[in-house]
Amino acid sequence: MTPAGAVTISVVMPAYRAEALMPRVLAPLLAMQARGEVAEILVVDDQSPDATADVARSLGAKVLTTPRNGGPGLARNLAAEHAVGDVLWFVDSDVIAWEDGALKLQSAFADPGVAAVFGSYDAAPDGAPWFSRYKNLMHRFYHQTAERDARTFWAGCGAVRKDVFRRIGGFDVDTYKVPSIEDIELGYRIRRAGGRIVLDPTLHGKHLKVWTPKNAIHTDIFRRALPWSRLMISREGVANDLNTSHAEKAKAGIAGLLLLSIVALPFAPALWPVTLGLMALAVAANWGFARFLYVNGGVGFAARALLYHQVYYVYSAAAFVWCLFEYHVLGVKNRLHVP
């Protein structure tokens, strides 16, 4: 039950084609509501062609429907207009929140200086293929090792005070019509407005998304690296946090040199000591992540994931370099559109 004087919480879940996921993702939230830990559960159906809305309603959630298919930002903004709670707890429709989530949020928001809180995925993502596990665990690793006073925000399992959210205008739905970095951009505005954002590594959610190399590369480049790079270059500056930390930039440089040396080997076989040295340097630079992967999947999993991670560094860094080129050389200013 909510302690006297504690904030009240409205759960907000944007949903599209999530009919099959509703029973799993709503179960712990409905249990929290039954215990009095959350005031309501708002599922916002983004014009799904399936029975997402009907299933959510039948399970006991309150259902809203967007006026058009406008992405998760529009859905969350709509919920904020109707929510009764002091805090909006955003939970994605493919995330199972842990049972203690509401209590952790009430504790965090007991500090009046805290404007927003977010957590991380747990160590047991649903996707069985090694690549899917790698993607979800990578996200967890960055959130588990980041600074607790965050510069950005994550809406997969994160919460913000409703009055702060409304005052800064909610999510930017003109720029971000599809799932992208709308939560990161919101975090920048929360900080600019003087709000403190806390990363609580014990606030967990289980991710049900199954990643493939194809959908991961498209998401990483077109919905993360390009829009985030454009936002940083044109407006926010490059922060020393999460994927953009100084250490991550150095690791990306090592990965790029390693790739170049591998490409050059057929033409200059004498370079093989350099390639081996760069491989060793890449492992050393990523040793903490490698150990994390080993603990969560064994030697074979860690080796495959770490190898692909070097490719991830290269295409992410290439996207950033391209954005520098288009901004400073081509003169393309504030191009934040997300395909």
N, C-alpha and C positions, 0 to 999 in steps of 0.2 A: 504494500500500500504506500502511496505517496506521503512522505513525512510532511507535517505541518510546515508551511512556509516554503516548501520546495517548488521548483518550477513545474508547470504542467507541460506535457509533451504531446504533440500531434505527430504521428507517424505519417510521412508522405512517401508514397510509392508510385512513381510514374511507370506505366506498363503499356507494352505494345506486343501483341502476339505472345502473351505470357500465360495463356490458358492452362497449359500443362504444369507451369511452375507455381501457380497460385497456392495450391494446398501446402506445399513445402515451405514457401517463403512466408506465408501468413501465419502458420501454426505458432511459432514462438511469439510473434507480435500479439496475436489474439490471447495467448496465455498471459502476457504482460498486461494487456487491457483488463483481463478478468481479475488480475491481482491488484488493479488500480494503479499500476505504474505508468501507464500511458492513458491519455484522455480519449483518444480516438485513433482510428486507422483509416487514412484517406488513400484509396487506390484511384489514381487518375488514369483512366483509359484514353490512350492517344489515338482514338479512332481505329481500334483493332478490328480486323476483319473476322477474327475468331470470337470465342465466347469468354474472353478475358473478363469483361465487366460482369457477366452473369455469374461466373464462377466465384469471383471475388465477393460479389454481393451475397451469394448463397452461403459463403463461409462466415459472413458476419462483418465484413468491412463496409465502410461507407464509400460509395463509388461516385466519382465525378467524371465527366467526359469533356475532353478538349473540343473547342469549336471547329478545329481542323487538325490534321496530323502535323504537329509542329515541333516534335522532339521533346526530350525530357525537361528542358528548360521551361518551355511553355507549360508543360504539365505541372511542374513544381510551382511556378508562379500562380497558376490557377488555384492550386491547393492553398497557397498562402492567403488568398483572399477569403477563404472559407474556414480556415483552421481556427480552433478555439484555444489551442495551447499557447503557452509563452514561448515554447521552443519548437522549431520545425525539425524533425528528425528524418532526414532523407535516407531511404533504404531502396536500393535498386531492386527491380523485380527478378533478378537472377542472383540475389544475395540472401542467405539465411542468417539473420542477426542472432547472435548468441543470447541466451536467456537473461543474462545480467546486464544487457546493454542499457536499458532505461535507468537502472540504478546508477550505473557509471556516469551517465549523462547528468542525472540529478546532482551527483556529487561534484562533477566538474563545473556545472553552472551555478553552484552555490557561491562561487566567486563572481561577484558582479562585474569584474573586469573582463571576464571571458565572454567573447562574442560568438565564438564558434568552436566546435570540437569535432575531430574525426579520428578514425581508427585505422584498422588494416584488415586484410584477409587473414584467415587462420591458416594453419600449416597443413590442412587436409582438404585442398580444393577437390571439387567433384570430378573434374575432367581426368580420365584415366591415362590417355596417351601422354608420353613423356613431354612432348612439346607443350601441351596444355598445362601440365603441372609446372613446367619451367616458367611460363608466362605468369601464372598466378603467384608462384612462389617468389619470382623476381619483384613483383609489386609488393608482396609482404616484406621482403628483405629491405627494400628502400624505406618503407614506413617504419619498420622496426629499428632501423639504425639512424634515422633522421633526427634533427633537433626537435625537442619537444615544443618549443615556441616556433610555430610554423609560419611560413610566408605565403602559403597557398592553402587551398581547401580541396577536399575530396568529398563528392556527393554520393559515392557508392554506399557508404555507411558513415554519414557525418551529419552534424546538427548545427543550427544557427538560431540565435534569438530572433523571434519573429519581428520585433520592432526594428532591429538592425537590418534585417533582410528587406523589409518594406522601405526603410528610410533610404537605402542605397539603390533601390530600384529593382531588386531581384536579379534573376539571371538575364543575361543579354540574349534575347531570343531573335534579334534581328541578324546578328552575326552567326550564332550557333543554332542552326535549325535541326541539326543531327547531333547525336552524342559525340562530344569532342572535349574541349578544354573549358567548357562553360563554367565548371566549378573552380578551376584554377583562376580564371579571370575574376570570378566572384570573390575569391580569397584576396586577390590584390586590392579590390575595392574595400573589402572589410578592413584590411590593414590600413589603407589610406584614410579611412574614416576614423581611425584610432582604436579599432577593436583588436583584441588579442585572440589569436587562433591557437588552440592547443591540439597537438597530436598525442592521443592516448593510445599507446601500443597494445593495451589490454582490451580495447573496445573492438571486438572481433565480429567478422561476418564470413560465412563460407560462400565462396564464389562457385556458381554452378555453370558458368560459361565454359564451353569446350572450344579451345583455340586450335587453329590450324596455321601453318606457315603463311598461307595465302591471306586469311583474314587478319592475321597479326601484322604482317608487313603493311597492308593497306591502312590499317588503323594506326600503327606506329608512325607512318610517314604522313598521311593525309589528314588524320584527325588528332594527331598529337604533335609530332615534331615540327611540321610546317606552321600550323596555326600558333603553337606556343612560341616558336622562334620569332615569328612576325610580331607577336604581342610583346615579347621582351625587347626586340630590336627597336620597334617603333614607339613603345610607350613605357615599359616597366623596367628595363635593364635586366641583366642576367644575374639572378640570385645565386648565392652559394648554398643551395639546398636541394635535397632529393636528387633527381636525375641531372640537375644542372650544377652540382657542386664542383669545386675546383678539382677534387679527386676524380670525379666522373669525366671531366674534360680531359684530364691527363690520360685516363684509361682509354678514352676514345682515340687520342693521338697515338697511343701504342698500338691499338688495333688497326688503325689506318696504315701505320708503317709496316706492321706484320703482313697485311694484305698486299701492299705494294711489293714487299720482298718476295712473297710467294709468286706473284705474277711475274716478277723479274727472273725467277730461278731458271726457267727454260732457256733464257737468253744469256744468263750469267750464272752458271752453276757454281762458280766460286763463292757466290754469296750465301751458300747454305749455312755457314757458321752464324751469319747475321740473322738469318731466319730462325735458327734454333735459339739464338740469344733473345730474340724478340718474343718467341713462344714462351721461354722461361720468364721473361719480364712480364708478359701478359698474365701468366699464372700467378706470379708473385703479387702483382698489382691487384688481382682479383681474389687473393687468397681467402679473405673473409667470406666472400660470396661463394667461393668454391667449397669451403668447409660447410657452409649453410646448405648448399645443394647436396653434398655428400650425406649429411645428417638426415636430410629429408628424402633421399632417394638412392643412395649408394654410389659406388664408383662409376658405373656405366652411365647412370643418369647425370651425374655431375660433369663427366667428361663431355657428353653430347651437348648439355646445356651451356657449358662454359665456351665450347667451340662456337655455337650459334650466337652466344652473347657478343662475341667479337664482331660478327656480321651485323648484329643490332647496333653496336657502337658506330660502325662505319656508315650505315645508311642514315642513322640519326644525325651524326655529325655532318654528313653531306647535305642533309636537308637544312641544317643551320647555316652552313657556308653558302648554300644557294640563296637563302633569305638575306644574308648580308650582301650578296652580289646584287640581288634585285632591288634592295633598298638604297645602297650607296652608289651603285653603278648605273642601274637601269632607272633609278629614281622612282620606283614604285613605293608609294607611301601608304602606310596603314591598310595594306591589303590583307584583311583578316578573314576573308570568306573561306568557309570550310565546305569542300565538295562532299 
